[in-house]
Amino acid sequence: MQPLDLDRRTGDNHNMSAVRIPHPEPLAPWAEIVPGVGPMTVADLLDWPDDAYRYEVVEGVLVRMAGSKPRALFITMRLLRTLDAYVEGQGLGSVTLPDGVYDFERTGQPNTGLMPDIGFIRAELVPQLDLDVVIPFAPDLAVEIASENQYRPAMSVKARRYLAAGTRLVWIIYPRWQQVDIWRQDHLQEAAATLTVEDTLDGEDVVPGFAYPISNLFLQ
């Protein structure tokens, strides 16, 4: 797999300045490379036929992940409903669904489009969106719910891709362990913290005032 030389961004996902930090990474270890498909752009991703997989494009390579099982779906919906209601009520911006495509071209990752399970865009960026094309920058907050075959080393690579593109806060949720890894711009190489059911998710300065008990994610 090709190495990725990740950038350290300024923390503003609309600011193109960056400090280069060499950091070889596998291309997309959280997913399966689709065989027999030539180079793709993020725009091509929107025209890819729907089937049982979820697709992303990473440096022009099409990758796929299996659809979610009920446990992951319920976790996604619990958090998404609460986060969306809070963001809308406070006028903080917009929350995106699992099929929202974020294009990282402007932040040094050409032909790379990721689809977080939940994304958040702050209010000042929403008017800049063209509602008929992909989102042309990274989310301020990205939430990923790891499947049974997605482990920390692979999901850490994905978290670092978000941070390199300017995402300010990443939550990686691991249902099997009932844990959440917290990634921030000040911790590029490893998670800043790993939280358990005794802790609370904090929107920090990205979603100010938002709090959600982690135990609620895993209710039966």
Backbone as numpy.savetxt, mean C-alpha at the origin, in Angstrom:
# Nx Ny Nz CAx CAy CAz Cx Cy Cz
15.87 -12.29 -9.95 15.04 -11.09 -9.95 15.92 -9.83 -9.95
15.39 -8.78 -10.55 16.16 -7.56 -10.65 16.20 -6.81 -9.33
17.34 -6.20 -8.99 17.40 -5.40 -7.77 16.70 -4.06 -7.95
16.22 -3.52 -6.88 15.62 -2.18 -6.89 16.48 -1.28 -6.03
16.84 -0.14 -6.58 17.59 0.86 -5.84 16.59 1.87 -5.31
16.14 1.69 -4.08 15.07 2.51 -3.54 15.55 3.91 -3.22
14.64 4.87 -3.36 14.91 6.25 -2.98 14.39 6.50 -1.58
15.05 7.36 -0.86 14.49 7.89 0.37 13.86 9.23 0.04
12.54 9.32 0.17 11.82 10.54 -0.18 11.81 11.52 0.97
11.34 12.70 0.67 11.30 13.74 1.68 10.13 13.56 2.63
9.22 12.61 2.35 8.04 12.41 3.17 6.81 13.04 2.57
6.96 13.84 1.52 5.84 14.44 0.81 5.68 13.68 -0.49
4.54 12.98 -0.64 4.38 12.15 -1.83 4.09 12.96 -3.08
4.17 14.27 -3.00 4.04 15.10 -4.19 5.31 15.90 -4.42
6.33 15.60 -3.65 7.62 16.28 -3.77 8.61 15.29 -4.38
9.24 15.66 -5.49 10.06 14.72 -6.22 11.50 14.63 -5.71
11.91 15.49 -4.77 13.28 15.43 -4.29 13.51 14.17 -3.49
14.72 13.61 -3.59 14.99 12.34 -2.93 16.48 12.19 -2.67
16.79 11.38 -1.70 18.17 11.00 -1.42 18.32 9.54 -1.78
19.25 9.23 -2.66 19.41 7.85 -3.12 20.01 7.01 -2.02
19.36 5.87 -1.75 19.89 4.90 -0.79 19.94 3.55 -1.48
21.13 3.07 -1.88 21.19 1.77 -2.54 20.62 0.69 -1.62
19.68 -0.07 -2.16 19.06 -1.13 -1.34 18.52 -2.20 -2.27
19.34 -3.19 -2.62 18.89 -4.24 -3.54 17.68 -4.97 -2.95
16.66 -5.13 -3.77 15.44 -5.81 -3.35 15.01 -6.78 -4.44
14.36 -7.89 -4.08 13.67 -8.68 -5.09 12.58 -7.83 -5.73
12.16 -8.21 -6.92 11.23 -7.38 -7.66 9.88 -7.23 -6.95
9.18 -8.34 -6.72 7.85 -8.30 -6.09 7.60 -9.62 -5.38
8.31 -9.90 -4.29 8.21 -11.22 -3.66 6.87 -11.50 -2.99
6.02 -10.48 -2.85 4.70 -10.69 -2.25 3.71 -11.28 -3.26
4.12 -11.41 -4.54 3.20 -11.83 -5.60 3.91 -12.81 -6.53
3.14 -13.32 -7.48 3.65 -14.24 -8.50 3.78 -13.49 -9.82
4.93 -13.60 -10.46 5.11 -13.01 -11.77 4.27 -13.78 -12.78
3.49 -13.06 -13.59 2.63 -13.71 -14.60 3.50 -14.11 -15.78
3.57 -15.41 -16.10 4.45 -15.84 -17.18 3.89 -15.46 -18.56
4.81 -15.25 -19.50 4.42 -15.04 -20.88 3.82 -13.69 -21.21
4.01 -12.71 -20.32 3.47 -11.37 -20.54 4.64 -10.41 -20.72
4.60 -9.62 -21.79 5.67 -8.68 -22.05 5.60 -7.47 -21.14
6.51 -6.50 -21.34 6.52 -5.29 -20.50 5.18 -4.57 -20.54
4.77 -4.07 -19.39 3.48 -3.39 -19.27 3.65 -2.04 -18.61
2.70 -1.16 -18.87 2.63 0.12 -18.18 1.49 0.05 -17.16
1.42 1.06 -16.30 0.33 1.11 -15.34 -1.00 1.28 -16.07
-1.01 2.04 -17.16 -2.24 2.21 -17.95 -2.72 0.87 -18.50
-1.79 0.01 -18.91 -2.17 -1.32 -19.41 -2.90 -2.13 -18.34
-2.51 -1.90 -17.08 -3.10 -2.66 -15.98 -4.61 -2.45 -15.92
-5.07 -1.25 -16.24 -6.50 -0.97 -16.17 -7.29 -1.74 -17.21
-6.63 -2.15 -18.30 -7.31 -2.87 -19.37 -7.14 -4.38 -19.26
-6.44 -4.85 -18.22 -6.22 -6.29 -18.09 -7.54 -6.96 -17.70
-7.85 -8.11 -18.32 -9.14 -8.77 -18.05 -9.29 -9.16 -16.58
-10.51 -9.05 -16.07 -10.81 -9.47 -14.71 -10.90 -10.99 -14.64
-10.33 -11.54 -13.57 -10.47 -12.97 -13.31 -10.36 -13.15 -11.79
-9.91 -14.31 -11.35 -9.89 -14.58 -9.91 -8.70 -13.96 -9.20
-7.81 -13.28 -9.93 -6.60 -12.71 -9.35 -6.71 -11.20 -9.19
-5.83 -10.67 -8.33 -5.58 -9.23 -8.27 -4.22 -8.98 -8.88
-4.12 -7.96 -9.71 -2.90 -7.70 -10.46 -2.28 -6.37 -10.06
-0.94 -6.34 -10.11 -0.17 -5.11 -10.00 0.92 -5.17 -11.07
1.51 -4.03 -11.35 2.65 -4.00 -12.26 3.82 -3.36 -11.52
4.98 -4.03 -11.58 6.16 -3.58 -10.85 7.32 -3.50 -11.84
7.78 -2.29 -12.09 8.85 -2.04 -13.05 8.56 -2.72 -14.39
7.31 -2.59 -14.83 6.91 -3.12 -16.12 6.57 -4.60 -16.14
6.67 -5.27 -15.00 6.39 -6.71 -14.90 5.02 -6.91 -14.26
4.16 -7.68 -14.91 2.84 -7.96 -14.37 2.95 -9.06 -13.31
2.39 -8.79 -12.12 2.39 -9.78 -11.04 0.96 -9.96 -10.56
0.69 -11.10 -9.92 -0.67 -11.39 -9.49 -0.68 -12.03 -8.11
-1.82 -11.83 -7.45 -2.07 -12.42 -6.14 -3.45 -13.04 -6.17
-3.62 -14.12 -5.43 -4.92 -14.76 -5.36 -5.92 -13.85 -4.67
-7.19 -14.03 -4.98 -8.23 -13.26 -4.31 -8.27 -13.55 -2.82
-8.89 -12.66 -2.07 -8.89 -12.76 -0.61 -9.92 -13.76 -0.10
-9.59 -14.40 1.00 -10.52 -15.27 1.70 -11.36 -14.45 2.68
-12.45 -15.03 3.21 -13.35 -14.25 4.07 -12.67 -13.54 5.23
-11.69 -14.16 5.88 -11.04 -13.52 7.03 -10.43 -12.18 6.64
-9.68 -12.17 5.53 -9.06 -10.93 5.07 -10.12 -9.93 4.61
-11.16 -10.41 3.96 -12.22 -9.52 3.51 -12.90 -8.82 4.68
-13.19 -9.56 5.73 -13.86 -8.97 6.90 -12.97 -7.94 7.59
-11.67 -8.25 7.69 -10.74 -7.30 8.29 -10.70 -6.02 7.47
-10.60 -6.18 6.14 -10.56 -5.01 5.27 -11.81 -4.15 5.44
-12.98 -4.79 5.44 -14.22 -4.02 5.50 -14.40 -3.35 6.86
-14.02 -4.01 7.96 -14.15 -3.38 9.28 -13.33 -2.09 9.34
-12.07 -2.19 8.93 -11.19 -1.03 9.01 -11.59 0.03 7.99
-11.93 -0.40 6.79 -12.27 0.55 5.73 -13.50 1.38 6.11
-14.54 0.72 6.63 -15.76 1.46 7.00 -15.47 2.51 8.06
-14.69 2.13 9.07 -14.41 3.05 10.17 -13.51 4.19 9.70
-12.46 3.86 8.95 -11.54 4.88 8.46 -12.25 5.84 7.51
-13.05 5.32 6.59 -13.73 6.17 5.62 -14.70 7.12 6.31
-15.46 6.61 7.30 -16.40 7.47 8.02 -15.67 8.58 8.76
-14.54 8.26 9.36 -13.77 9.26 10.10 -13.19 10.30 9.14
-12.57 9.86 8.07 -11.94 10.77 7.11 -12.98 11.70 6.50
-14.13 11.15 6.13 -15.17 11.99 5.54 -15.73 12.97 6.57
-15.95 12.47 7.79 -16.50 13.33 8.83 -15.59 14.48 9.20
-14.28 14.25 9.12 -13.30 15.29 9.47 -12.84 16.10 8.27
-13.29 15.72 7.09 -12.86 16.44 5.88 -11.38 16.32 5.60
-10.81 15.12 5.87 -9.36 14.95 5.76 -8.88 14.54 4.37
-9.79 14.04 3.53 -9.37 13.57 2.22 -10.28 12.47 1.72
-9.68 11.46 1.07 -10.46 10.37 0.49 -9.79 9.03 0.79
-10.63 8.00 0.96 -10.18 6.63 1.19 -10.50 5.81 -0.06
-9.55 4.96 -0.48 -9.74 4.16 -1.68 -9.91 2.68 -1.33
-10.63 1.99 -2.21 -10.92 0.57 -2.07 -9.77 -0.29 -2.59
-9.87 -1.62 -2.41 -8.76 -2.49 -2.82 -8.43 -2.47 -4.31
-9.31 -1.97 -5.17 -8.98 -1.93 -6.59 -8.45 -0.57 -7.05
-8.13 0.32 -6.10 -7.55 1.61 -6.45 -6.09 1.47 -6.85
-5.73 1.95 -8.04 -4.36 1.82 -8.57 -3.59 3.12 -8.35
-2.43 3.02 -7.73 -1.54 4.16 -7.50 -0.30 4.01 -8.38
-0.03 5.02 -9.18 1.07 5.01 -10.13 2.29 5.69 -9.50
3.42 4.98 -9.44 4.63 5.49 -8.79 5.63 6.07 -9.77
5.22 6.30 -11.01 6.13 6.81 -12.04 6.84 8.09 -11.61
6.11 9.02 -11.02 6.68 10.33 -10.68 7.72 10.25 -9.56
7.74 9.16 -8.85 8.63 9.07 -7.70 9.73 8.04 -7.91
10.14 7.86 -9.16 11.33 7.08 -9.44 11.12 5.59 -9.60
9.87 5.12 -9.70 9.60 3.71 -9.93 8.78 3.59 -11.22
9.45 3.62 -12.37 8.72 3.62 -13.65 7.90 2.36 -13.84
6.74 2.52 -14.48 5.86 1.41 -14.80 5.57 0.54 -13.58
5.27 1.21 -12.47 4.94 0.53 -11.22 3.62 1.07 -10.69
2.66 0.17 -10.56 1.36 0.53 -10.01 0.93 -0.47 -8.96
0.75 -0.01 -7.73 0.36 -0.88 -6.63 -1.08 -0.60 -6.22
-1.72 -1.61 -5.61 -3.12 -1.54 -5.22 -3.25 -1.93 -3.75
-3.10 -1.00 -2.83 -3.25 -1.34 -1.41 -4.69 -1.79 -1.12
-4.83 -2.61 -0.09 -6.18 -3.02 0.30 -7.01 -1.82 0.74
-6.36 -0.85 1.37 -6.99 0.42 1.71 -5.95 1.50 1.48
-6.36 2.59 0.86 -5.47 3.73 0.68 -6.14 5.00 1.19
-5.33 5.97 1.59 -5.84 7.28 2.01 -5.03 8.36 1.31
-5.76 9.37 0.77 -5.16 10.52 0.12 -5.61 11.77 0.87
-4.67 12.61 1.26 -5.05 13.81 2.01 -5.80 14.80 1.12
-6.58 15.66 1.76 -7.55 16.51 1.07 -6.91 17.41 0.03
-5.72 17.94 0.31 -5.12 18.91 -0.62 -4.74 18.28 -1.95
-4.60 16.94 -2.00 -4.24 16.27 -3.24 -5.45 15.84 -4.05
-6.59 15.69 -3.42 -7.77 15.17 -4.12 -8.15 16.02 -5.33
-8.13 17.36 -5.26 -8.50 18.15 -6.45 -7.55 17.97 -7.62
-6.37 17.43 -7.39 -5.41 17.24 -8.47 -5.67 15.97 -9.26
-6.61 15.14 -8.82 -6.87 13.86 -9.47 -7.66 14.04 -10.75
-7.28 13.29 -11.77 -8.12 13.09 -12.95 -8.92 11.83 -12.68
-10.21 11.95 -12.56 -11.05 10.84 -12.11 -11.18 9.72 -13.13
-10.59 9.88 -14.31 -10.69 8.86 -15.34 -9.38 8.12 -15.60
-8.36 8.40 -14.79 -7.08 7.69 -14.93 -6.63 7.24 -13.54
-5.49 6.53 -13.51 -4.98 6.04 -12.23 -4.52 7.21 -11.36
-4.39 6.97 -10.08 -3.92 7.98 -9.14 -2.42 8.17 -9.37
-1.96 9.38 -9.67 -0.59 9.57 -10.14 0.45 9.80 -9.05
0.18 9.34 -7.85 1.15 9.45 -6.76 0.82 8.39 -5.72
1.68 8.25 -4.74 1.50 7.23 -3.71 0.46 7.68 -2.69
-0.23 6.74 -2.03 -1.14 7.12 -0.95 -0.37 7.66 0.25
-1.01 8.52 1.02 -0.40 8.97 2.27 -0.36 7.83 3.28
-1.42 7.04 3.31 -1.50 5.83 4.14 -1.82 4.66 3.23
-1.05 3.58 3.37 -1.34 2.33 2.66 -1.55 1.22 3.68
-2.61 0.45 3.49 -2.91 -0.67 4.37 -2.91 -1.94 3.53
-2.16 -2.94 3.98 -2.11 -4.24 3.31 -2.49 -5.32 4.30
-3.38 -6.22 3.89 -3.72 -7.38 4.71 -3.03 -8.59 4.10
-2.06 -9.15 4.81 -1.25 -10.25 4.28 -2.08 -11.53 4.22
-1.93 -12.26 3.13 -2.60 -13.55 2.99 -1.79 -14.62 3.71
-2.29 -15.85 3.66 -1.63 -16.97 4.36 -0.23 -17.25 3.85
0.02 -16.92 2.58 1.34 -17.21 2.00 2.18 -15.97 1.78
1.83 -14.87 2.43 2.62 -13.64 2.36 3.24 -13.39 3.73
4.57 -13.55 3.79 5.27 -13.45 5.06 6.02 -12.11 5.17
6.57 -11.86 6.34 7.18 -10.56 6.62 8.27 -10.16 5.64
9.20 -11.02 5.27 10.25 -10.56 4.34 9.67 -10.02 3.03
8.67 -10.71 2.48 8.07 -10.26 1.22 7.27 -8.98 1.41
6.46 -8.93 2.45 5.63 -7.74 2.67 6.47 -6.54 3.08
7.63 -6.77 3.67 8.53 -5.67 3.99 9.06 -5.01 2.72
9.31 -5.80 1.68 9.73 -5.23 0.40 8.63 -4.32 -0.14
7.38 -4.75 -0.03 6.28 -3.92 -0.52 6.15 -2.65 0.30
6.30 -2.77 1.61 6.24 -1.58 2.46 7.31 -0.58 2.06
8.51 -1.05 1.78 9.59 -0.14 1.39 9.32 0.50 0.02
8.64 -0.20 -0.86 8.26 0.42 -2.13 7.30 1.59 -1.90
6.34 1.38 -1.02 5.43 2.49 -0.69 6.21 3.67 -0.13
7.08 3.41 0.84 7.84 4.50 1.46 8.72 5.21 0.44
9.34 4.43 -0.46 10.21 5.03 -1.48 9.41 5.94 -2.40
8.13 5.65 -2.58 7.28 6.47 -3.45 6.70 7.68 -2.73
6.89 7.76 -1.40 6.43 8.91 -0.66 5.32 8.64 0.33
4.83 7.40 0.41 3.81 7.07 1.41 4.37 7.36 2.80
3.58 7.99 3.63 4.06 8.44 4.94 3.84 7.41 6.04
2.85 6.54 5.87 2.52 5.56 6.90 1.98 4.30 6.22
2.51 3.14 6.62 2.08 1.85 6.07 1.71 0.93 7.22
0.54 0.31 7.12 0.12 -0.72 8.08 0.04 -2.05 7.35
0.84 -3.01 7.78 0.78 -4.37 7.24 0.12 -5.25 8.31
-1.05 -5.78 7.99 -1.83 -6.56 8.95 -1.62 -8.04 8.67
-1.28 -8.79 9.73 -1.04 -10.23 9.62 -2.13 -10.97 10.41
-3.19 -11.41 9.74 -4.27 -12.10 10.46 -3.83 -13.34 11.20
-2.87 -14.09 10.63 -2.50 -15.36 11.26 -1.87 -15.15 12.64
-1.20 -14.02 12.83 -0.55 -13.72 14.11 -1.30 -12.66 14.92
-2.34 -12.09 14.30 -3.07 -10.99 14.92 -2.11 -9.87 15.34
-1.30 -9.47 14.37 -0.32 -8.41 14.57 -0.38 -7.42 13.41
0.13 -6.22 13.66 0.22 -5.18 12.63 1.61 -4.56 12.68
2.30 -4.59 11.56 3.59 -3.89 11.45 3.35 -2.45 11.00
4.00 -1.51 11.67 3.88 -0.09 11.37 5.17 0.37 10.69
5.02 0.94 9.50 6.16 1.44 8.73 6.01 2.95 8.56
7.13 3.67 8.74 7.14 5.13 8.58 8.38 5.56 7.81
8.39 6.82 7.40 9.52 7.36 6.66 10.81 7.37 7.49
10.70 7.39 8.82 11.92 7.41 9.64 12.43 6.00 9.94
11.78 4.97 9.39 12.25 3.59 9.52 12.10 2.93 8.15
13.13 3.07 7.31 13.03 2.59 5.94 13.41 1.12 5.79
14.21 0.59 6.67 14.72 -0.76 6.49 13.97 -1.81 7.30
13.24 -1.40 8.32 12.48 -2.35 9.12 11.28 -1.63 9.72
10.30 -2.41 10.14 9.11 -1.82 10.71 9.46 -1.00 11.95
8.79 0.13 12.10 9.02 0.97 13.28 8.47 0.32 14.53
7.42 -0.49 14.40 6.82 -1.16 15.55 5.97 -2.32 15.05
5.79 -3.31 15.91 4.84 -4.40 15.68 3.83 -4.38 16.80
2.56 -4.17 16.45 1.50 -4.03 17.44 0.69 -5.33 17.54
0.06 -5.52 18.69 -0.75 -6.71 18.95 -2.18 -6.29 19.29
-3.00 -7.28 19.66 -4.41 -7.01 19.97 -4.57 -6.15 21.23
-3.51 -5.96 21.96 -3.58 -5.09 23.13 -3.34 -3.62 22.78
-3.00 -3.36 21.51 -2.64 -2.01 21.08 -3.74 -1.39 20.21
-3.51 -0.15 19.83 -4.46 0.62 19.03 -3.75 1.22 17.82
-4.35 1.08 16.65 -3.82 1.77 15.47 -3.98 3.28 15.65
-2.94 4.02 15.27 -2.92 5.46 15.44 -2.65 6.10 14.08
-3.53 6.99 13.67 -3.33 7.67 12.39 -2.19 8.66 12.40
-1.63 8.94 13.58 -0.48 9.84 13.74 -0.77 11.17 13.04
0.22 11.76 12.38 -0.01 13.04 11.71 -0.51 12.85 10.28
-0.73 11.60 9.88 -1.21 11.30 8.54 -2.74 11.36 8.51
-3.37 10.69 9.47 -4.83 10.77 9.66 -5.03 11.24 11.10
-4.88 12.53 11.37 -4.85 13.01 12.75 -6.13 12.67 13.52
-5.91 12.12 14.72 -7.03 11.81 15.60 -7.66 10.45 15.38
-7.28 9.76 14.32 -7.87 8.44 14.07 -7.23 7.40 14.97
-8.08 6.59 15.61 -7.61 5.49 16.46 -8.56 4.32 16.28
-8.00 3.10 16.27 -8.81 1.91 16.07 -8.18 0.75 16.84
-8.94 0.15 17.78 -8.40 -0.97 18.55 -8.07 -2.16 17.62
-6.86 -2.65 17.70 -6.47 -3.75 16.83 -7.29 -4.99 17.10
-7.72 -5.20 18.33 -8.55 -6.37 18.65 -9.83 -6.39 17.81
-10.34 -5.22 17.42 -11.56 -5.17 16.63 -11.37 -5.73 15.21
-10.13 -5.70 14.73 -9.86 -6.24 13.41 -10.15 -7.74 13.34
-9.94 -8.41 14.44 -9.94 -9.87 14.43 -11.16 -10.48 15.11
-12.21 -9.70 15.26 -13.45 -10.22 15.83 -14.01 -11.32 14.93
-14.57 -12.34 15.53 -15.16 -13.43 14.75 -16.56 -13.06 14.28
